[in-house]
Amino acid sequence: MSTARALKIRIGHSPDSDDAFMFWGLASGQVKSDYEFEHILRDIQTLNEWAMEGRLESTAVSVHAFAHVADKYALLRHGGSFGEGYGPMIVARETLTDEQLGQATIAIPGKLTSAYLQLQLYFRDRFGPEARPTVEVVSFDEIIAAVLAGRYAAGLIIHEGQLTFEREGLVCLTDMGKWWQAKTGLPLPLGVNTVRKDLGEAVVADVSRCMRESILAGLEHRKEALAYALRFARGMDEATSDEFVGMYVNARTLDMGEDGIRAIRLMLQMGADAGLVPEVAAEVAD
């Protein structure tokens, strides 16, 4: 048996419908490979923390976290999540004044998430360079309930909550995607796919191929891939899940494009300039 055939590639991704859709091609056997792929499903904050240790051969990470793991992982052009004028949202039970928002404790899904980096940049942009949001980490799928219960004045929501918060009775104070687009004219970088560099160039390239083909298989077999993705939709109906998948799995997922790369580099540079992340050269592998 060849070394390649014996190699297990553990792929970390979030247990939500858009990631499941992307990896349907691999999970269903549509993509052929000599490697044994094992899917490791964890929330993005856990994946970010594991990436700091280099635990998985391949993993989704927040763009924010990538600044801390660029020495270990190669950034791929495909598999990225971008908001095209939409993204993480600050939500509350009622509209808050600037003063109230500035003093609010905001529930966030993790301190390595892109949403949190964007929140910090947004506060500096809106309230001045010394502004700092007061935050507390809450599991992403518990934030809406925590805000509704009055435990927090506001919450920073990601994933499907972006489509369901209104029916829960919350209002959107700020959409990070709209803020970023107005400020930069670029798509909002959220998550990226990575492969560990120490696997070697040949393995990195082949794992990259498999992941790209998996995304393409999902887009070309949307009905089957969506049916698989619904297993991870946390109670969403098919129409809402389909809308959510369409938001984050599309042509840009196959290739983030030069504007996507510019957006990643700009956000990380803004973070570095503000002392929020280390300086990093965001080199993108094929």
C-alpha positions, 0 to 999 in steps of 0.5 A: 500500500502506498503512503498516500493510500495509508494517509488519513486526512482529518477535515474539521468543519462546523456542524452546519448546513453550508459546510455539510453541503461543501463536503457532501462530495467527499462524504458521499464518495463522489470525489475519488482519492487515495486518502482516507478522509475523516470528518470532524465536526466542531463549532468554529471556536473549537476548530480555531483553538485546535488549529493553534495546536495544528491538531487536524490535517485540514480544517476550516478556520476563521479568517481572524484565527488564520492570522495566528496559524499561518505558520502551520496552515496553507490558505486555500482559494476555495472553500472560503465563506464571504458575505456579499453585503451581509454577515454577522449581526449585532442583535438586541431585543430593541433598538439601542442608542449609540451610548447604550450599545457602547456600554452593553455587554455583547454575547459573542461566539468566540474570541478567535471568530472573524465576527469578533474581529469585525466587531472590534474594528466596527467599534473603532470605526463608529466610536473612535480608535480607543473604543472597545466592546465589552463581550462575553463568549457564549456558544453560537447556538445559544446567543439568541436565547441568551439575548431574549432572556435578558442575560445580555443587552446584545448578541453577535450572531453567525450561521443560521441565526442571521436568517431566524433572529427576526422571527425570534423577536430580535432586531438587527442593530448592525450587519457587519457585511453591510458596514464592511461593504460600505467602508471597503467595497469588498466582500466580507471575509468570514471563514477559510479552508486550510491544509497543514503545510507539514504534509508536504506540497504534493499532499497539500495540492492533492487534498486541495483538489479533493476539496475543490471537487467536493464543492463543485460536486455539491453545486452540480448535484444541489438536490442531493447535497442539500438533502445531506446538508439538512441533517445539520440544519438544526431544525431549519426548514428546507427553504431556509436551509437552501437560502442559507446554503446559497448565501455561503456556497456559491461561485466564490466558494470555488474561487474567492477571486482577487477581491476576496484575497484583497478583502482578507489581506485588508481585514487582517492588516486593519486588525494588525494596525489596531494591535488585534492580530499579529502581522501576517502575509496571507499567502494563498495556495492554489 
